[in-house]
Amino acid sequence: MAKNNIHPKWYPNAKVYCDGKHIMTIGSTKPELHVDIWSGNHPFFTGSQRIIDTEGRVERFVRKYNFKSDDNKIEN
């Protein structure tokens, strides 16, 4: 038989807050969740993320390992 009273209390209408604003309602073992980042304000999900090669890292990698444009081709 399964043991009684071993699982935490389940809150089917737990509220999630970010910056003091109610974001969503989910099921959780805590009645309220306070988060710093969620998909609505994370740059990856909002499309505001920029990939910047500020120091020429790709070029520095290519120079370091002596890659040439002809070396990157795949021959069949």
N, C-alpha and C positions, 0 to 999 in steps of 0.2 A: 504494500500500500504506500501511497505517496504521503509524505509528511505534511502536517498541517502547519500553517502560520510561518512558512519559511520564506515566502516571497514578499517583496516590499509592496506597499500600497500603490495601486495603479490609479493615476489621475487621467481620465480620458479627455479632459478639456483643459490641459495645462496650457498656460499662456506664455508665449515667447516675446521678450522685450529686447529691443536694441535702441540704445540712447534714450531710454525712457518711453519709447513708442511701442505700442502693441503691434507686433508684426504678424503673428499667426497663432493658431491654436492647434496643438498636437497632443498625442498621448505620451505620457512620461511618468516616471516614478517620483517626480517633484511637481508641486502645483504651479510653480513659476520658474522660468528659465531666463536669465539675463545674459545676453551674448554681446560681444563687441563687433563681430563681423557675421554677416549672413549673405546669401546669394544676391540679395537686392542692393547691397552696397559694396560688394567686393569687385575690384576692378576687372578681374578675369571674367566674371559673369555679366557685368554691365557693359563691357566692350570698351572701356576707357583705358585699358592696360596698353602701354606702349613698350615695345621691345627696343631698347636703345643700345647701340654698340658705340658707347662714348669714347672708348679708348682704342678702337680698332682691334678688338680682341680676336676677331676672326682672321684678320690679316696677320696679326702677330702669331697666331697658331699655325697658319699656312707657312710663314717664314721659318718658324721654329722647326717644323717637321719637313721642310723642303718639298712641300706639295707643289705640283705644277698643274696647270689646267689639263694637260694631256694625261697625267697620272690618274685623274678622276674618272676617265672613261672606262666603260666595261666592254671588253671585247668578247664576241661570241665565236 
